[in-house]
């Protein structure tokens, strides 16, 4: 875990890289998760993008509690996406998905 400093107004930050077995799977999960906006955009920010087979996500929050809740929700959504892909996409069913970086910091 590498700690990074968030912005002054959003001091708590977490970066996550999730590696998928295919670029298509990473893009599909990105598109599925992007439609769900944060409920308090002034207090929590989520930037998500797929780069090749890696889903890169950055969370920034005003409070550690909000960051934790948002992360928990994100992992739940990724889990649902993965179970769906494993059921309907042969390339994903045989591959592995792993979180390769999870960094957070709070002031």
QUILINTA-V896640 format. One record per backbone hydrogen bond with DSSP energy under -0.5 kcal/mol. NH is the residue of the N-H (numbers start at 1). CO is the residue of the C=O. If there is no record, write none. Layout:
BEGIN
nh:co
NH:CO
NH:CO
END
This chain:
BEGIN
nh:co
3:1
6:11
7:10
12:61
13:11
13:105
14:59
15:103
16:57
17:101
18:55
19:17
19:98
20:53
26:22
27:23
28:24
29:25
30:26
31:27
32:28
33:29
34:30
35:31
36:33
37:35
41:38
43:40
44:40
45:60
47:58
49:56
51:49
51:54
54:51
55:18
56:49
56:54
57:16
57:55
58:47
59:14
60:45
61:12
62:43
67:63
68:64
69:65
70:66
71:67
72:68
73:69
74:70
75:71
76:72
77:73
78:74
79:75
80:76
81:77
82:78
83:79
84:80
85:81
86:82
87:83
88:84
89:85
90:88
92:89
93:89
94:90
95:92
98:19
100:17
100:98
101:17
103:15
105:13
END
